[in-house]
Each structure stands twice: as C-alpha cells, then as structure tokens.
Amino acid sequence: MNFLAILIALGVEQWRTFAWRDTIARTFVRYARDLERKLNGGRPEQALLATVAALVPPVLVVLAVYYAARGVHPLLGLAWNVLVLYSVMGFRRFSHAASAIVEAFGGNDVVAARRALASWRGGYTAELRSSAAWSMRTGRCSRCCSGLPCCPDLRAR
C-alpha cells in the first residue's frame, strides 16, 4: 500500500499543485528556524537536539493520525499516506526546471541552460563555465567524468 500511496501522490502532484503546500513548507521552515535560534548554540550536540526537536513532534503526529485512520479503515490510512506524501514531496517545482536545463544542454545552448538555472535557483549563473556544467544526461561532471563531490568543477558551482 505504501508504493500505491507514492504513485497516487506523484500522480496528483503532476496533475495539480495546491497553494496550501507552500504554506505548510513555510510554516515548518519558520518553526525549524525558531528552534535553531533557541536550541543551537553552535555545538554539534545542540544542533542534534534542535534537529530532533524539529522532526520528532511532526513525525509522531503523522504516525498517530495514520494508525487512527488505519484503525477505522485501511483505505483511510492510505488516503492519509497520500496526503502526507503529497504535502511534503514537491518534485514538480524541480522537475520542470530540470527539464528546461536538460533541453538546453541537449541543444548545446549553455546560455539558455544558465538562464533556466538562474530562474530556478535564483542568483547569478554567468560565472559558471560550460566545462563545469553537469551533463544532465549522464549525471557526471563533464570535465573529469567522476561526478564525485570532490570534483573541483562541482565545488566551483
């Protein structure tokens, strides 16, 4: 049933995006930043405490609602899974931008790829060399073909 919930959530996301998802994301980010300001003094233990304090309460609420819904009827539990997955996934906002970048690279149009990247991520992308660009087809750095985070081209981004 979990796989079915993922498929349904992906389908709903591609079909339609609802504005309330952004509200949920902004609310959680504000909550997490408040906790970080209050609990994270710069030490690793404090950062771990802030992370746990930010993640555990929502996870427990989602888990409790799931078990209550599943106790009523298994399809209600599935519907809750779909709702939770749909509200936190957000692939659509990345998939369209990535498609535009892939198309630009496919046509060897580095300027269009930079423009698409800038509109997606925000910021200035003109300083990126075309040799430092990811080959979106292979998922590897076009210079050394290792695609590892230690690649100097990736660090230059």
N, C-alpha and C positions, 0 to 999 in steps of 0.2 A: 504494500500500500504506500510506502514511502516513495518508491520510484514513481508510482502513479501520481502522487502529490506533486513531485518535482515536475513531471511532464505537464500536468494541468497548470501549475503556476507559471511555467515557461510559456505555455500557450496563451494564458490570459495576459501575461506581460507583453507578448508580441502583438496581441490583439488590441489592447488598450492600456494606457498608463493613467492612473488616477492621481490627482494632486495631493491627496492625503498622505501618500507615501513620503513626499518631501517633508511634510510636517512631522511625521514620525522620525525621520532621519535627523532633522534639525533639533527636535526635542531631545533625542538621545545624545547628540553631539554636545548640546548645551549642558545636559546632565553629567556627561563624562568629563567635560572641561571643568565644571564646578567641583566635582570630586577630585580631579587632578590638582586644582588650586588648593583645596583643603587638605589633601592627604599626601601629595607627592612633594617631599622636601628635597628631592634630588638624589636620594639614596635608592639603590635597587630594591630594598625591602619595602620602602614606601611606595615605589612605583607598582610593585606587585600587589600591595594592599589596595591601591587605587584601582587597579585593573580588576581585581576580584570583586571589589565593592561595586564597580560599574556593571559587571557582567552577571554576577550571580543572581541578584534580585529579578531582573527581567527573565532570565532563564527559568527560575523557579516559578514565576507567574505563568509563563507559557506552558511549562510542564504540568502545573496543576490544572490549568484550563483544558489541556489536552486529555489528561486522564479523566476529568469530569465529563468532557464531551464524549470520549470513547465509552465511558460507562453508560451513557444514555443510549448511544447507538454508534457502531463503528464508522458509519458514513459521516456522522457529525465530527468524529475525530479526524477523519480525512479532510473534511472541509476546513477544520481549524489548521491542520498542517498546511493546506494550500494557502490560506490567508496569511499565516506567519511567513511562509516562504515568499509569497508574493510581496509582502511588505518589506522584506529585507534584501531581496535579491538585487534588483536594479541593473540587470545586464543590458537592458535596452539602451540606456543612455550611453553605454560604452560600445555596443555592437555597431550602431550606426556610424559613430565616429571612426571606429576601427575599419569599417568597410570603406569609408571615404579615403582613408590613408592607404589601404591596400590597393584600391583602384588607382590612386595617384602613383604609387610605386610601380604598379603594373604597367602604367603608361610612361614610365620613366620621367614623370613630372614632379621633380623634387620641390619646386615652388608650391604646387598645389598640395603636396603632402605636408609641407611646413605650415601652410595656411590651415589645413584641416586639423593638424596637431595643435596649433595655436588656438583655434576656436574651441577645441575640446578641452585642453588643459589650461588655456589662458596663459598669457605671457608671451615672451619674445622668443621666436624659434629661428630667426635668421642666422644666428651664430652657429647653428648645427651644420656640420659638414655633411655632405651626401655620403661620404665614406663612413661616417659614424652612425648612419641611419640603420635601423633594423631592417633586415629583409623580412617583411611580413609573411612571405610565403614559407620561409624555412624556419623563422623564429630564431635566427642566429645573427650575430654581428657580421656585417658584410666585409669587414676587414680581416678578422682572424678566424672566423667561422667557428669559434668555440662557443659563443653565446653565454659565457660564464660571467657572473657579476664582477669578476676581477678584470675583465676586459677593459683596457683604458678608454675605448670608444664609448662603452656604456657609462663609465664614471664621468665622462665629459658631458653627458647629457644633463 
